[in-house]
Amino acid sequence: MRNNEIGIIKLFSLKSWSYFELLNIFLLSYL
């Protein structure tokens, strides 16, 4: 159960603030 909670928290954090950072990483990888 703890692993599921951690996964949900990670998904929430990714959706909340890492979305823009993911775009930046994609742009940097293309450069």
PyMOL Python script that loads the backbone (N, CA, C, O; Angstrom):
from pymol import cmd

cmd.read_pdbstr("""\
ATOM      1  N   MET A   1       0.834  -1.206   0.000  1.00  0.00           N
ATOM      2  CA  MET A   1       0.000   0.000   0.000  1.00  0.00           C
ATOM      3  C   MET A   1       0.870   1.257   0.000  1.00  0.00           C
ATOM      4  O   MET A   1       0.526   2.255  -0.634  1.00  0.00           O
ATOM      5  N   ARG A   2       1.986   1.206   0.706  1.00  0.00           N
ATOM      6  CA  ARG A   2       2.843   2.399   0.754  1.00  0.00           C
ATOM      7  C   ARG A   2       3.402   2.710  -0.625  1.00  0.00           C
ATOM      8  O   ARG A   2       3.487   3.876  -1.010  1.00  0.00           O
ATOM      9  N   ASN A   3       3.786   1.675  -1.378  1.00  0.00           N
ATOM     10  CA  ASN A   3       4.328   1.896  -2.714  1.00  0.00           C
ATOM     11  C   ASN A   3       3.288   2.572  -3.599  1.00  0.00           C
ATOM     12  O   ASN A   3       3.623   3.474  -4.368  1.00  0.00           O
ATOM     13  N   ASN A   4       2.029   2.146  -3.500  1.00  0.00           N
ATOM     14  CA  ASN A   4       0.975   2.771  -4.289  1.00  0.00           C
ATOM     15  C   ASN A   4       0.817   4.238  -3.921  1.00  0.00           C
ATOM     16  O   ASN A   4       0.656   5.087  -4.798  1.00  0.00           O
ATOM     17  N   GLU A   5       0.862   4.541  -2.616  1.00  0.00           N
ATOM     18  CA  GLU A   5       0.730   5.932  -2.176  1.00  0.00           C
ATOM     19  C   GLU A   5       1.870   6.768  -2.725  1.00  0.00           C
ATOM     20  O   GLU A   5       1.652   7.890  -3.181  1.00  0.00           O
ATOM     21  N   ILE A   6       3.099   6.229  -2.686  1.00  0.00           N
ATOM     22  CA  ILE A   6       4.259   6.969  -3.197  1.00  0.00           C
ATOM     23  C   ILE A   6       4.093   7.202  -4.691  1.00  0.00           C
ATOM     24  O   ILE A   6       4.398   8.288  -5.186  1.00  0.00           O
ATOM     25  N   GLY A   7       3.608   6.185  -5.423  1.00  0.00           N
ATOM     26  CA  GLY A   7       3.393   6.326  -6.862  1.00  0.00           C
ATOM     27  C   GLY A   7       2.376   7.409  -7.157  1.00  0.00           C
ATOM     28  O   GLY A   7       2.566   8.209  -8.072  1.00  0.00           O
ATOM     29  N   ILE A   8       1.281   7.441  -6.378  1.00  0.00           N
ATOM     30  CA  ILE A   8       0.253   8.468  -6.575  1.00  0.00           C
ATOM     31  C   ILE A   8       0.835   9.847  -6.305  1.00  0.00           C
ATOM     32  O   ILE A   8       0.583  10.786  -7.059  1.00  0.00           O
ATOM     33  N   ILE A   9       1.615   9.975  -5.228  1.00  0.00           N
ATOM     34  CA  ILE A   9       2.229  11.269  -4.899  1.00  0.00           C
ATOM     35  C   ILE A   9       3.157  11.700  -6.025  1.00  0.00           C
ATOM     36  O   ILE A   9       3.176  12.873  -6.400  1.00  0.00           O
ATOM     37  N   LYS A  10       3.937  10.745  -6.575  1.00  0.00           N
ATOM     38  CA  LYS A  10       4.851  11.084  -7.671  1.00  0.00           C
ATOM     39  C   LYS A  10       4.057  11.550  -8.884  1.00  0.00           C
ATOM     40  O   LYS A  10       4.435  12.525  -9.534  1.00  0.00           O
ATOM     41  N   LEU A  11       2.952  10.857  -9.199  1.00  0.00           N
ATOM     42  CA  LEU A  11       2.129  11.254 -10.343  1.00  0.00           C
ATOM     43  C   LEU A  11       1.575  12.658 -10.122  1.00  0.00           C
ATOM     44  O   LEU A  11       1.575  13.477 -11.041  1.00  0.00           O
ATOM     45  N   PHE A  12       1.100  12.938  -8.902  1.00  0.00           N
ATOM     46  CA  PHE A  12       0.556  14.263  -8.604  1.00  0.00           C
ATOM     47  C   PHE A  12       1.624  15.332  -8.763  1.00  0.00           C
ATOM     48  O   PHE A  12       1.375  16.378  -9.363  1.00  0.00           O
ATOM     49  N   SER A  13       2.818  15.073  -8.226  1.00  0.00           N
ATOM     50  CA  SER A  13       3.898  16.063  -8.311  1.00  0.00           C
ATOM     51  C   SER A  13       4.292  16.271  -9.765  1.00  0.00           C
ATOM     52  O   SER A  13       4.558  17.401 -10.175  1.00  0.00           O
ATOM     53  N   LEU A  14       4.333  15.186 -10.561  1.00  0.00           N
ATOM     54  CA  LEU A  14       4.689  15.316 -11.978  1.00  0.00           C
ATOM     55  C   LEU A  14       3.653  16.168 -12.690  1.00  0.00           C
ATOM     56  O   LEU A  14       4.003  17.044 -13.480  1.00  0.00           O
ATOM     57  N   LYS A  15       2.354  15.911 -12.408  1.00  0.00           N
ATOM     58  CA  LYS A  15       1.300  16.656 -13.089  1.00  0.00           C
ATOM     59  C   LYS A  15       1.246  18.105 -12.627  1.00  0.00           C
ATOM     60  O   LYS A  15       0.824  18.980 -13.383  1.00  0.00           O
ATOM     61  N   SER A  16       1.673  18.371 -11.384  1.00  0.00           N
ATOM     62  CA  SER A  16       1.523  19.720 -10.836  1.00  0.00           C
ATOM     63  C   SER A  16       2.647  20.656 -11.249  1.00  0.00           C
ATOM     64  O   SER A  16       2.372  21.785 -11.658  1.00  0.00           O
ATOM     65  N   TRP A  17       3.931  20.225 -11.158  1.00  0.00           N
ATOM     66  CA  TRP A  17       4.994  21.196 -11.430  1.00  0.00           C
ATOM     67  C   TRP A  17       6.063  20.702 -12.397  1.00  0.00           C
ATOM     68  O   TRP A  17       6.784  21.518 -12.972  1.00  0.00           O
ATOM     69  N   SER A  18       6.189  19.384 -12.595  1.00  0.00           N
ATOM     70  CA  SER A  18       7.267  18.892 -13.466  1.00  0.00           C
ATOM     71  C   SER A  18       6.868  18.897 -14.941  1.00  0.00           C
ATOM     72  O   SER A  18       7.669  18.542 -15.806  1.00  0.00           O
ATOM     73  N   TYR A  19       5.612  19.305 -15.228  1.00  0.00           N
ATOM     74  CA  TYR A  19       5.161  19.315 -16.627  1.00  0.00           C
ATOM     75  C   TYR A  19       6.025  20.241 -17.463  1.00  0.00           C
ATOM     76  O   TYR A  19       6.488  19.864 -18.540  1.00  0.00           O
ATOM     77  N   PHE A  20       6.244  21.466 -16.965  1.00  0.00           N
ATOM     78  CA  PHE A  20       7.068  22.435 -17.693  1.00  0.00           C
ATOM     79  C   PHE A  20       8.512  21.971 -17.754  1.00  0.00           C
ATOM     80  O   PHE A  20       9.181  22.156 -18.770  1.00  0.00           O
ATOM     81  N   GLU A  21       9.002  21.368 -16.670  1.00  0.00           N
ATOM     82  CA  GLU A  21      10.387  20.877 -16.658  1.00  0.00           C
ATOM     83  C   GLU A  21      10.559  19.750 -17.672  1.00  0.00           C
ATOM     84  O   GLU A  21      11.612  19.645 -18.300  1.00  0.00           O
ATOM     85  N   LEU A  22       9.536  18.904 -17.843  1.00  0.00           N
ATOM     86  CA  LEU A  22       9.613  17.841 -18.849  1.00  0.00           C
ATOM     87  C   LEU A  22       9.741  18.449 -20.237  1.00  0.00           C
ATOM     88  O   LEU A  22      10.508  17.956 -21.064  1.00  0.00           O
ATOM     89  N   LEU A  23       8.985  19.531 -20.500  1.00  0.00           N
ATOM     90  CA  LEU A  23       9.092  20.212 -21.794  1.00  0.00           C
ATOM     91  C   LEU A  23      10.501  20.744 -21.983  1.00  0.00           C
ATOM     92  O   LEU A  23      11.076  20.607 -23.063  1.00  0.00           O
ATOM     93  N   ASN A  24      11.068  21.352 -20.939  1.00  0.00           N
ATOM     94  CA  ASN A  24      12.440  21.874 -21.029  1.00  0.00           C
ATOM     95  C   ASN A  24      13.431  20.752 -21.314  1.00  0.00           C
ATOM     96  O   ASN A  24      14.348  20.924 -22.116  1.00  0.00           O
ATOM     97  N   ILE A  25      13.254  19.612 -20.666  1.00  0.00           N
ATOM     98  CA  ILE A  25      14.158  18.469 -20.889  1.00  0.00           C
ATOM     99  C   ILE A  25      14.059  17.999 -22.334  1.00  0.00           C
ATOM    100  O   ILE A  25      15.075  17.686 -22.954  1.00  0.00           O
ATOM    101  N   PHE A  26      12.835  17.946 -22.879  1.00  0.00           N
ATOM    102  CA  PHE A  26      12.675  17.525 -24.272  1.00  0.00           C
ATOM    103  C   PHE A  26      13.361  18.505 -25.201  1.00  0.00           C
ATOM    104  O   PHE A  26      14.027  18.103 -26.154  1.00  0.00           O
ATOM    105  N   LEU A  27      13.198  19.810 -24.922  1.00  0.00           N
ATOM    106  CA  LEU A  27      13.840  20.828 -25.769  1.00  0.00           C
ATOM    107  C   LEU A  27      15.355  20.692 -25.696  1.00  0.00           C
ATOM    108  O   LEU A  27      16.033  20.762 -26.721  1.00  0.00           O
ATOM    109  N   LEU A  28      15.894  20.498 -24.494  1.00  0.00           N
ATOM    110  CA  LEU A  28      17.350  20.359 -24.336  1.00  0.00           C
ATOM    111  C   LEU A  28      17.851  19.109 -25.059  1.00  0.00           C
ATOM    112  O   LEU A  28      18.916  19.129 -25.674  1.00  0.00           O
ATOM    113  N   SER A  29      17.086  18.029 -24.983  1.00  0.00           N
ATOM    114  CA  SER A  29      17.518  16.787 -25.643  1.00  0.00           C
ATOM    115  C   SER A  29      17.524  16.973 -27.158  1.00  0.00           C
ATOM    116  O   SER A  29      18.381  16.422 -27.850  1.00  0.00           O
ATOM    117  N   TYR A  30      16.564  17.754 -27.679  1.00  0.00           N
ATOM    118  CA  TYR A  30      16.534  17.992 -29.123  1.00  0.00           C
ATOM    119  C   TYR A  30      17.673  18.908 -29.542  1.00  0.00           C
ATOM    120  O   TYR A  30      18.206  18.774 -30.643  1.00  0.00           O
ATOM    121  N   LEU A  31      18.054  19.844 -28.664  1.00  0.00           N
ATOM    122  CA  LEU A  31      19.178  20.733 -28.978  1.00  0.00           C
ATOM    123  C   LEU A  31      20.470  19.928 -28.914  1.00  0.00           C
ATOM    124  O   LEU A  31      21.549  20.473 -29.144  1.00  0.00           O
TER     125      LEU A  31
END
""", "prot")
cmd.dss("prot")
cmd.show_as("cartoon", "prot")
cmd.util.cbc("prot")
cmd.orient("prot")
